[in-house]
Amino acid sequence: MRAIKYMDEEKMVKKAVKALIGELGPIEANRFISMPRKKRIESIKRHREWQRSLDKEKFFNKVFS
């Protein structure tokens, strides 16, 4: 098995920003970087919401077929 060598974080950030600016332009890249993140909902609440939207029969058929 080969060892994985990760890129230095500073170098990675510089390359990513350069790619964003190159693809989107400086204004849109800045807009993208400044976008607020969605607030994460607490995991139990998220799981309960998923359960409410679940079709139990479809789910069981998919998992156990």
C-alpha positions as CSV (number, residue, x, y, z in Angstrom):
1,M,0.0,0.0,0.0
2,R,1.3,3.5,-0.9
3,A,1.7,6.2,1.6
4,I,-0.4,9.3,1.0
5,K,1.3,12.6,1.1
6,Y,-0.9,15.6,1.8
7,M,-0.3,19.0,0.4
8,D,0.8,21.8,2.8
9,E,-2.4,23.6,4.0
10,E,-1.1,27.0,3.0
11,K,-0.2,25.8,-0.5
12,M,-3.6,24.1,-0.8
13,V,-5.5,27.3,0.2
14,K,-3.5,29.4,-2.2
15,K,-4.2,27.0,-5.1
16,A,-7.9,26.8,-4.2
17,V,-8.3,30.6,-4.1
18,K,-6.4,31.0,-7.3
19,A,-8.7,28.4,-9.0
20,L,-11.8,30.1,-7.6
21,I,-10.7,33.6,-8.8
22,G,-9.6,32.1,-12.2
23,E,-13.0,30.4,-12.7
24,L,-15.4,32.9,-11.1
25,G,-13.5,36.1,-11.1
26,P,-12.5,38.1,-8.0
27,I,-15.9,39.5,-7.1
28,E,-17.8,36.2,-7.3
29,A,-15.0,34.3,-5.7
30,N,-15.1,36.7,-2.7
31,R,-18.9,36.3,-2.6
32,F,-18.5,32.5,-2.5
33,I,-15.9,32.6,0.2
34,S,-18.1,35.0,2.3
35,M,-21.3,33.0,2.0
36,P,-22.7,32.1,5.4
37,R,-22.9,28.4,6.2
38,K,-26.2,26.8,6.8
39,K,-26.7,26.3,10.5
40,R,-26.5,22.6,11.3
41,I,-29.4,21.1,13.1
42,E,-28.7,18.9,16.1
43,S,-28.3,15.3,15.1
44,I,-31.2,13.8,17.0
45,K,-33.6,16.4,15.5
46,R,-32.2,15.7,12.0
47,H,-32.7,12.0,12.5
48,R,-36.3,12.5,13.7
49,E,-37.1,14.7,10.7
50,W,-35.6,12.0,8.4
51,Q,-37.8,9.4,10.2
52,R,-40.9,11.5,9.7
53,S,-40.3,11.7,5.9
54,L,-39.5,8.0,5.6
55,D,-41.8,5.6,3.8
56,K,-41.2,2.6,6.0
57,E,-42.4,0.0,3.4
58,K,-40.2,1.4,0.6
59,F,-37.2,1.6,3.0
60,F,-37.5,-2.0,4.2
61,N,-38.0,-3.3,0.7
62,K,-34.9,-1.4,-0.5
63,V,-32.7,-2.6,2.5
64,F,-33.9,-6.2,2.8
65,S,-34.5,-7.1,-0.8
